[in-house]
Amino acid sequence: MSQALHPMLNIAIKAARAAGAIINRASLDLDRLQVNTKAPNDFVTEVDHAAEAAIIDVLLGAYPGHGILAEESGSTRGARDSEYVWIIDPLDGTTNFIHGLPTYAVSIGLSFRGQMQQAVVYDPARNDLFYATKGRGAFLNDKRLRVSKRTRIADALIGTGFPFRKADDFGHYLKMFETVMKSCAGMRRPGAAALDLCYVAAGWYDGFFETGLSPWDVAAGSLLVTEAGGLVGNFTGEADFLHRREVVAGSPKIYGQLVQMLAPYSTVAAAEGATPAA
């Protein structure tokens, strides 16, 4: 990599590559994979656990005083009171991985006082490394990323993720899906939100939206989008999305048009009723 990287970003890249090596090894022999079900259609494998442990070992080896928020182990490791928190999804796209569909990624973000500072999303099947440091731009391998220049939703390719848990409101989502699908040039659903956000940063998608996401799905990807000149928010267009289970991202003009369409479907607005966000 030509430009000097932030030391914390270098550690995150080392951790992501360690996890990627575990994932790639396991992908060669999927028949031996132990798959457990957290909930219907929500899977976890020993690869998720091994990759997560490898990531946390690298991060805490370098920064033992930092906090951890990870998909499988929560905050059981790391410091409880640190202003630095690593937000980790060791294998985003587990269902794809189990089936041998090569669309999955390792996602590692570092937040400081609630603001994302460092981000790595590593696609081990393609050996693609997306990374960003706040204020220093977003990159894929050595190439600077920029969101797309398209300005009309009618010309836009929009990424999404389908709800998959039994408790999800499919009817609510289908109305949203129909609204956007009728307005745009095409929709895609590869199945790993961390990569979807990277695709917005790279300009491969013009926009993206999904409901039901957790912080580790979007923490790193959101910084990649903003560092590539895009916008990320909840369905009503506010910056409060990390813990809100709804996210919309895009180039600025497409983002604005998506927010207009999605605002009526915002669960944040519905849940708050007359109480504005703090």
C-alpha positions in Angstrom: 0.0 0.0 0.0 1.5 3.3 -1.1 0.2 5.7 1.5 1.2 5.4 5.2 -1.7 3.9 7.1 -2.8 4.8 10.6 -1.3 2.3 13.1 -4.7 1.3 14.4 -5.8 0.7 10.8 -2.7 -1.5 10.2 -3.7 -3.6 13.2 -7.3 -3.9 12.0 -6.0 -5.1 8.5 -3.7 -7.7 10.2 -6.7 -8.9 12.2 -9.0 -9.1 9.1 -6.4 -11.0 7.1 -5.9 -13.5 10.0 -9.7 -14.1 10.0 -9.8 -14.3 6.2 -7.1 -17.1 6.2 -9.3 -19.1 8.6 -12.4 -18.5 6.4 -10.6 -19.4 3.2 -9.2 -22.6 4.7 -12.7 -23.7 5.9 -14.2 -22.8 2.5 -12.2 -25.6 0.9 -14.0 -28.3 2.9 -17.5 -27.0 3.6 -18.8 -30.6 4.1 -17.0 -30.8 7.4 -18.5 -27.6 8.7 -20.3 -27.6 12.0 -23.4 -25.4 11.6 -25.5 -24.3 14.5 -28.8 -22.3 14.4 -29.1 -19.3 16.6 -32.6 -18.8 15.4 -34.5 -20.0 12.4 -32.5 -19.0 9.3 -29.8 -17.4 11.5 -26.7 -19.5 11.3 -23.4 -19.6 13.1 -20.4 -21.9 12.3 -17.2 -22.8 14.2 -15.6 -20.6 11.5 -17.4 -17.5 12.8 -16.2 -18.3 16.3 -12.6 -19.1 15.2 -12.4 -16.0 13.0 -13.8 -13.8 15.8 -11.3 -15.1 18.3 -8.4 -14.5 15.9 -9.5 -10.9 15.3 -9.9 -10.1 19.0 -6.5 -11.8 19.8 -4.8 -9.5 17.3 -6.7 -6.3 18.4 -6.3 -6.8 22.2 -2.7 -8.0 21.6 -2.0 -4.5 20.3 -4.5 -2.5 22.3 -5.4 -4.4 25.6 -7.2 -1.3 27.0 -9.7 -1.1 24.2 -13.3 -2.3 24.3 -14.9 -5.0 22.0 -18.4 -5.4 20.6 -18.5 -8.6 18.5 -21.3 -10.5 16.9 -20.7 -13.9 18.6 -19.1 -13.0 21.9 -20.6 -9.5 22.5 -18.5 -7.5 24.9 -17.2 -10.5 27.0 -13.6 -9.6 26.0 -11.8 -6.3 26.1 -12.1 -3.3 28.5 -15.6 -2.3 29.7 -15.1 1.4 30.0 -12.8 2.3 27.1 -13.7 5.2 24.8 -12.3 3.0 22.0 -14.6 0.2 20.9 -13.8 -2.3 18.1 -17.1 -3.4 16.4 -16.6 -6.8 14.7 -18.5 -9.1 12.4 -16.1 -12.0 11.8 -18.1 -13.5 8.9 -20.9 -11.3 7.4 -22.8 -13.5 5.0 -22.6 -16.8 6.9 -25.5 -18.2 5.0 -23.7 -17.6 1.7 -20.5 -19.1 3.1 -22.3 -22.3 4.2 -23.7 -22.7 0.7 -20.3 -22.0 -1.0 -21.6 -18.7 -2.5 -18.4 -16.5 -2.4 -20.0 -13.3 -1.1 -19.0 -12.8 2.5 -16.7 -10.6 4.4 -14.8 -9.8 7.6 -15.9 -6.4 9.0 -13.9 -4.5 11.7 -14.6 -0.9 12.7 -13.1 1.2 15.5 -15.3 3.8 17.2 -13.9 6.5 19.5 -16.5 8.2 21.7 -19.2 6.9 19.5 -17.7 8.1 16.2 -16.3 5.7 13.6 -12.5 6.2 13.2 -11.1 3.2 11.4 -12.7 0.6 9.1 -11.7 -2.6 7.3 -14.0 -4.8 5.3 -12.1 -7.8 3.9 -13.5 -10.0 1.1 -11.4 -13.2 1.5 -12.8 -15.0 -1.6 -11.6 -12.1 -3.9 -8.7 -10.9 -1.6 -10.3 -7.5 -1.8 -9.4 -5.2 1.1 -11.7 -2.1 1.6 -10.4 0.3 4.3 -10.8 3.8 5.6 -9.5 6.2 8.2 -11.7 9.1 9.2 -10.7 12.2 7.2 -8.3 10.3 5.0 -10.5 8.8 2.3 -11.7 5.3 1.5 -9.7 2.7 -0.5 -10.0 -0.7 -2.2 -6.6 -2.3 -2.1 -4.5 0.8 -3.3 -7.3 2.5 -5.2 -9.1 5.6 -3.9 -12.9 5.1 -3.8 -15.6 7.6 -4.8 -19.3 7.1 -4.7 -21.1 7.2 -8.0 -21.9 10.4 -9.9 -25.5 9.4 -10.8 -28.1 11.8 -9.6 -31.4 10.3 -10.7 -33.0 7.4 -8.9 -34.4 6.2 -12.2 -30.8 5.5 -13.4 -29.7 4.0 -10.1 -28.7 0.5 -9.1 -29.8 0.0 -5.5 -28.6 -2.7 -3.1 -30.8 -4.2 -0.4 -31.0 -7.1 2.1 -34.1 -9.2 2.5 -35.5 -9.8 6.0 -34.7 -13.4 7.0 -35.7 -13.9 10.6 -39.2 -15.3 11.3 -40.0 -12.3 13.5 -39.3 -9.8 10.7 -42.2 -7.9 9.2 -42.1 -9.2 5.6 -45.2 -7.2 4.5 -43.7 -3.9 5.7 -40.5 -4.7 3.8 -42.3 -5.8 0.6 -44.1 -2.4 0.4 -40.7 -0.6 0.8 -39.1 -2.9 -1.8 -41.9 -2.2 -4.3 -41.6 1.5 -3.8 -37.9 1.5 -4.5 -38.0 -1.1 -7.3 -40.6 0.8 -9.3 -38.4 3.9 -9.1 -34.9 2.7 -9.9 -33.0 1.0 -12.7 -32.4 -2.3 -10.8 -32.0 -3.9 -7.4 -29.5 -6.4 -6.1 -29.3 -8.6 -2.9 -26.0 -10.4 -2.6 -26.4 -11.1 1.1 -23.6 -9.4 3.1 -24.4 -5.9 4.3 -20.8 -5.0 5.1 -19.9 -5.6 1.4 -23.1 -3.8 0.2 -21.9 -0.6 1.9 -18.4 -1.1 0.3 -20.1 -1.4 -3.1 -21.8 2.0 -2.4 -18.4 3.5 -1.5 -16.9 2.1 -4.7 -19.8 3.5 -6.8 -20.8 0.0 -7.9 -24.2 0.6 -6.3 -25.7 4.1 -6.3 -27.5 3.4 -3.0 -28.4 0.7 -0.4 -31.0 0.2 2.3 -31.8 -2.5 4.8 -33.7 -3.1 8.0 -32.9 -5.4 10.9 -29.2 -4.8 10.9 -26.9 -4.9 13.9 -24.1 -2.4 14.7 -21.4 -4.9 13.5 -23.1 -5.2 10.1 -22.7 -1.5 9.3 -20.0 0.0 11.6 -17.1 -0.4 9.2 -19.0 0.0 5.9 -20.6 3.2 7.0 -17.2 4.9 7.4 -16.2 3.6 4.0 -19.3 5.3 2.4 -18.8 8.7 4.1 -15.1 8.7 3.3 -15.9 8.0 -0.3 -18.2 11.1 -0.4 -21.5 9.4 0.3 -24.1 9.7 3.1 -25.4 7.2 5.6 -28.3 7.5 7.9 -31.6 6.0 9.1 -34.7 6.1 7.0 -35.6 9.6 8.1 -32.2 10.8 7.1 -30.6 11.3 10.5 -27.1 10.2 11.4 -28.5 7.9 14.2 -28.4 4.5 12.5 -25.9 2.3 14.2 -28.2 0.9 16.9 -31.5 1.7 15.0 -31.8 -1.5 12.9 -32.4 0.5 9.7 -29.8 2.0 7.3 -29.8 3.9 4.0 -26.6 4.9 2.2 -25.8 6.4 -1.2 -24.3 9.1 -3.2 -25.7 12.4 -1.9 -28.4 12.9 -4.5 -29.5 9.3 -4.5 -29.4 9.2 -0.7 -31.8 12.1 -0.6 -34.3 10.5 -3.0 -34.1 7.1 -1.1 -34.8 8.9 2.3 -37.9 10.6 0.7 -39.2 7.1 -0.3 -38.2 5.3 2.9 -39.1 7.8 5.6 -42.8 6.6 5.8 -41.4 3.1 6.6 -39.1 4.2 9.4 -39.5 2.2 12.6 -37.4 4.9 14.3 -40.0 7.6 13.6 -42.8 5.1 14.5 -41.2 4.0 17.8 -40.5 7.6 18.9 -44.0 8.9 18.1 -44.1 12.4 19.5 -40.7 12.0 21.3 -37.9 13.5 19.2 -34.5 11.7 19.2 -32.2 12.8 22.0 
